Amino acid sequence: MAETLKKGSRVTGAVREKLAADLKKKYDSGASIRALAEETGRSYGFVHRMLSESGASLRGRGGATRGKKATSA
């Protein structure tokens, strides 16, 4: 799918819906937004917007959490 899109071209209609569905499927199976952006040749913001439109539940940023330390018993 990524090869058929020219960089910077508008993506509308059925093509947009198919791209959104493909991105959602890959994101749900563990791919990061940055990886998807690189794969499609689109920006992080574009991929983020497409995932939001497709109804994907976006993951948190991850990294270290600052909650209470778990004490070992």
N, CA and C atoms as an extended XYZ file, in Angstrom:
219
Properties=species:S:1:pos:R:3:atomname:S:1:resname:S:1:resid:I:1 pbc="F F F"
N         0.832       -1.202        0.000 N   MET     1
C         0.000        0.000        0.000 CA  MET     1
C         0.869        1.255        0.000 C   MET     1
N         1.943        1.244        0.768 N   ALA     2
C         2.782        2.430        0.924 CA  ALA     2
C         3.422        2.849       -0.397 C   ALA     2
N         3.714        1.873       -1.269 N   GLU     3
C         4.390        2.187       -2.514 CA  GLU     3
C         3.499        2.956       -3.479 C   GLU     3
N         2.172        2.803       -3.353 N   THR     4
C         1.263        3.451       -4.288 CA  THR     4
C         1.012        4.913       -3.936 C   THR     4
N         1.367        5.323       -2.724 N   LEU     5
C         1.135        6.702       -2.298 CA  LEU     5
C         2.358        7.555       -2.578 C   LEU     5
N         2.141        8.689       -3.225 N   LYS     6
C         3.247        9.613       -3.421 CA  LYS     6
C         3.370       10.477       -2.183 C   LYS     6
N         4.593       10.812       -1.831 N   LYS     7
C         4.827       11.623       -0.639 CA  LYS     7
C         4.132       12.973       -0.783 C   LYS     7
N         3.367       13.326        0.219 N   GLY     8
C         2.694       14.621        0.223 CA  GLY     8
C         1.369       14.651       -0.526 C   GLY     8
N         0.990       13.535       -1.169 N   SER     9
C        -0.276       13.530       -1.904 CA  SER     9
C        -1.442       13.401       -0.929 C   SER     9
N        -2.584       13.913       -1.332 N   ARG    10
C        -3.778       13.795       -0.499 CA  ARG    10
C        -4.290       12.367       -0.553 C   ARG    10
N        -4.762       11.901        0.581 N   VAL    11
C        -5.309       10.555        0.670 CA  VAL    11
C        -6.764       10.702        1.075 C   VAL    11
N        -7.663       10.343        0.158 N   THR    12
C        -9.086       10.541        0.423 CA  THR    12
C        -9.888        9.306        0.032 C   THR    12
N       -11.121        9.295        0.460 N   GLY    13
C       -12.071        8.265        0.051 CA  GLY    13
C       -11.705        6.862        0.495 C   GLY    13
N       -11.912        5.918       -0.422 N   ALA    14
C       -11.696        4.506       -0.124 CA  ALA    14
C       -10.229        4.211        0.170 C   ALA    14
N        -9.324        4.920       -0.506 N   VAL    15
C        -7.893        4.715       -0.282 CA  VAL    15
C        -7.538        5.084        1.149 C   VAL    15
N        -8.118        6.186        1.641 N   ARG    16
C        -7.855        6.625        3.021 CA  ARG    16
C        -8.387        5.611        4.028 C   ARG    16
N        -9.574        5.087        3.762 N   GLU    17
C       -10.169        4.102        4.664 CA  GLU    17
C        -9.342        2.827        4.704 C   GLU    17
N        -8.847        2.384        3.546 N   LYS    18
C        -8.025        1.173        3.493 CA  LYS    18
C        -6.699        1.396        4.216 C   LYS    18
N        -6.091        2.554        3.993 N   LEU    19
C        -4.827        2.870        4.662 CA  LEU    19
C        -5.024        2.915        6.170 C   LEU    19
N        -6.106        3.546        6.616 N   ALA    20
C        -6.395        3.635        8.049 CA  ALA    20
C        -6.574        2.241        8.641 C   ALA    20
N        -7.281        1.368        7.930 N   ALA    21
C        -7.498        0.004        8.419 CA  ALA    21
C        -6.183       -0.766        8.486 C   ALA    21
N        -5.329       -0.611        7.468 N   ASP    22
C        -4.031       -1.291        7.454 CA  ASP    22
C        -3.147       -0.804        8.600 C   ASP    22
N        -3.109        0.515        8.793 N   LEU    23
C        -2.294        1.080        9.865 CA  LEU    23
C        -2.796        0.609       11.232 C   LEU    23
N        -4.119        0.588       11.402 N   LYS    24
C        -4.712        0.157       12.675 CA  LYS    24
C        -4.338       -1.293       12.959 C   LYS    24
N        -4.416       -2.155       11.945 N   LYS    25
C        -4.092       -3.566       12.124 CA  LYS    25
C        -2.630       -3.734       12.545 C   LYS    25
N        -1.725       -3.012       11.891 N   LYS    26
C        -0.305       -3.109       12.224 CA  LYS    26
C        -0.019       -2.524       13.605 C   LYS    26
N        -0.683       -1.402       13.926 N   TYR    27
C        -0.485       -0.766       15.233 CA  TYR    27
C        -0.986       -1.683       16.348 C   TYR    27
N        -2.160       -2.284       16.134 N   ASP    28
C        -2.733       -3.179       17.138 CA  ASP    28
C        -1.876       -4.426       17.345 C   ASP    28
N        -1.104       -4.803       16.314 N   SER    29
C        -0.241       -5.980       16.466 CA  SER    29
C         1.140       -5.609       17.002 C   SER    29
N         1.334       -4.330       17.397 N   GLY    30
C         2.547       -3.961       18.115 CA  GLY    30
C         3.473       -2.959       17.448 C   GLY    30
N         3.220       -2.582       16.206 N   ALA    31
C         4.095       -1.616       15.532 CA  ALA    31
C         3.920       -0.230       16.159 C   ALA    31
N         5.003        0.538       16.202 N   SER    32
C         4.924        1.883       16.766 CA  SER    32
C         4.466        2.877       15.697 C   SER    32
N         3.991        4.020       16.135 N   ILE    33
C         3.577        5.056       15.195 CA  ILE    33
C         4.777        5.499       14.372 C   ILE    33
N         5.928        5.648       15.017 N   ARG    34
C         7.136        6.062       14.288 CA  ARG    34
C         7.529        5.053       13.223 C   ARG    34
N         7.432        3.763       13.545 N   ALA    35
C         7.767        2.717       12.574 CA  ALA    35
C         6.794        2.759       11.394 C   ALA    35
N         5.516        2.958       11.681 N   LEU    36
C         4.508        3.037       10.621 CA  LEU    36
C         4.731        4.267        9.748 C   LEU    36
N         5.116        5.379       10.375 N   ALA    37
C         5.380        6.606        9.627 CA  ALA    37
C         6.555        6.393        8.673 C   ALA    37
N         7.592        5.744        9.156 N   GLU    38
C         8.764        5.494        8.316 CA  GLU    38
C         8.411        4.539        7.169 C   GLU    38
N         7.629        3.527        7.480 N   GLU    39
C         7.239        2.525        6.489 CA  GLU    39
C         6.403        3.134        5.362 C   GLU    39
N         5.510        4.045        5.718 N   THR    40
C         4.622        4.639        4.716 CA  THR    40
C         5.188        5.902        4.083 C   THR    40
N         6.265        6.435        4.650 N   GLY    41
C         6.826        7.675        4.117 CA  GLY    41
C         6.008        8.897        4.499 C   GLY    41
N         5.208        8.758        5.538 N   ARG    42
C         4.378        9.860        6.023 CA  ARG    42
C         4.889       10.345        7.368 C   ARG    42
N         4.348       11.451        7.823 N   SER    43
C         4.782       12.012        9.097 CA  SER    43
C         4.130       11.282       10.268 C   SER    43
N         4.736       11.462       11.441 N   TYR    44
C         4.199       10.913       12.681 CA  TYR    44
C         2.770       11.426       12.878 C   TYR    44
N         2.558       12.727       12.669 N   GLY    45
C         1.247       13.342       12.868 CA  GLY    45
C         0.186       12.760       11.956 C   GLY    45
N         0.566       12.502       10.698 N   PHE    46
C        -0.378       11.920        9.744 CA  PHE    46
C        -0.814       10.534       10.221 C   PHE    46
N         0.153        9.706       10.608 N   VAL    47
C        -0.159        8.347       11.051 CA  VAL    47
C        -0.996        8.393       12.332 C   VAL    47
N        -0.639        9.282       13.252 N   HIS    48
C        -1.389        9.439       14.503 CA  HIS    48
C        -2.841        9.802       14.201 C   HIS    48
N        -3.045       10.751       13.275 N   ARG    49
C        -4.390       11.182       12.902 CA  ARG    49
C        -5.173       10.040       12.255 C   ARG    49
N        -4.512        9.268       11.390 N   MET    50
C        -5.185        8.149       10.733 CA  MET    50
C        -5.605        7.093       11.758 C   MET    50
N        -4.750        6.834       12.730 N   LEU    51
C        -5.088        5.859       13.767 CA  LEU    51
C        -6.262        6.352       14.609 C   LEU    51
N        -6.261        7.636       14.924 N   SER    52
C        -7.365        8.205       15.700 CA  SER    52
C        -8.674        8.101       14.931 C   SER    52
N        -8.616        8.407       13.635 N   GLU    53
C        -9.823        8.327       12.794 CA  GLU    53
C       -10.333        6.900       12.685 C   GLU    53
N        -9.416        5.932       12.701 N   SER    54
C        -9.822        4.538       12.530 CA  SER    54
C       -10.351        3.926       13.824 C   SER    54
N       -10.246        4.663       14.932 N   GLY    55
C       -10.776        4.183       16.199 CA  GLY    55
C        -9.807        3.337       16.999 C   GLY    55
N        -8.536        3.347       16.630 N   ALA    56
C        -7.537        2.577       17.375 CA  ALA    56
C        -7.368        3.198       18.762 C   ALA    56
N        -7.201        2.344       19.775 N   SER    57
C        -6.923        2.887       21.104 CA  SER    57
C        -5.409        3.059       21.198 C   SER    57
N        -4.980        4.303       21.290 N   LEU    58
C        -3.563        4.617       21.257 CA  LEU    58
C        -2.900        4.269       22.585 C   LEU    58
N        -1.709        3.699       22.483 N   ARG    59
C        -0.959        3.311       23.674 CA  ARG    59
C        -0.306        4.541       24.292 C   ARG    59
N         0.024        4.420       25.580 N   GLY    60
C         0.738        5.486       26.263 CA  GLY    60
C         2.176        5.563       25.775 C   GLY    60
N         2.900        6.549       26.239 N   ARG    61
C         4.259        6.751       25.789 CA  ARG    61
C         5.242        5.750       26.376 C   ARG    61
N         4.850        5.082       27.445 N   GLY    62
C         5.747        4.091       28.036 CA  GLY    62
C         6.850        4.747       28.841 C   GLY    62
N         7.946        4.052       28.993 N   GLY    63
C         9.049        4.586       29.764 CA  GLY    63
C         8.867        4.317       31.245 C   GLY    63
N         9.721        4.928       32.041 N   ALA    64
C         9.689        4.715       33.485 CA  ALA    64
C         8.448        5.366       34.087 C   ALA    64
N         7.869        4.675       35.037 N   THR    65
C         6.728        5.249       35.747 CA  THR    65
C         7.219        5.746       37.101 C   THR    65
N         6.541        6.685       37.645 N   ARG    66
C         6.990        7.286       38.899 CA  ARG    66
C         6.078        6.943       40.066 C   ARG    66
N         5.471        5.778       39.990 N   GLY    67
C         4.601        5.335       41.088 CA  GLY    67
C         5.416        4.814       42.251 C   GLY    67
N         4.708        4.279       43.242 N   LYS    68
C         5.383        3.710       44.417 CA  LYS    68
C         6.223        2.521       43.991 C   LYS    68
N         7.340        2.345       44.648 N   LYS    69
C         8.178        1.178       44.388 CA  LYS    69
C         7.505       -0.061       44.969 C   LYS    69
N         7.559       -1.140       44.242 N   ALA    70
C         7.015       -2.391       44.745 CA  ALA    70
C         8.015       -2.973       45.742 C   ALA    70
N         7.512       -3.344       46.890 N   THR    71
C         8.416       -3.925       47.891 CA  THR    71
C         8.360       -5.430       47.776 C   THR    71
N         9.500       -6.082       47.806 N   SER    72
C         9.490       -7.540       47.731 CA  SER    72
C         9.313       -8.122       49.134 C   SER    72
N         8.489       -9.139       49.208 N   ALA    73
C         8.179       -9.728       50.515 CA  ALA    73
C         9.088      -10.851       50.889 C   ALA    73
